[in-house]
Amino acid sequence: MLKPHFQLLADYNASMNQKICASIAELSDDALWQDKGAFFASILGTLNHIMVGDLIWLTRFNGHPNDANGFNALSQLSEFTLPSQLTQTLYNSKEDYTHSRLELDSIIIQFIKELAEVDLSQSLTYTNSKSAQFSKPFSQLLLHLFNHQTHHRGQVTTLLKQMDIDVSETDLLVLIDQA
């Protein structure tokens, strides 16, 4: 059964994003936009990229073949600005970012709860940003969503550490229950 693993990843995602949002709360937007030489230049640039990736993939997931009408949780995506490119800036301020990030994490958790185990065994056909079409295992695409977030959050925690801001424990292990 894969669903419990994705529930753990959704909870981990939300927990880590809460830590990031708390860590940037006292920083100015200017400090968060300062070019630090990261792939997306700044802390807010990187955080925006994570949101862009999430919104693109969640929109694609709403085309799952087992649910022609879309998932109930993902109907809330209409409240977000849907990105048209991977480098798009969705949020210019930490307040706007934080509000939307926490809201999107709630949607992700509800989406994972809504999934059936059979949904995870299907393939998803989607078109990427360069208009190429792919058909890949849905469970592996979902895993990519969470891995993408973790990868770029690692970059953000490094940038914050360079500013003497400790995000604290970031390991998934912290959320794994004792046997």
PyMOL commands that set and color helices and strands:
alter all, ss='L'
color gray80, all
select helices_A, chain A and resi 3-24+29-33+43-61+73-79+94-114+117-120+138-162+172-175
alter helices_A, ss='H'
color red, helices_A
select strands_A, chain A and resi 123-127+133-137
alter strands_A, ss='S'
color yellow, strands_A
deselect
rebuild
show_as cartoon
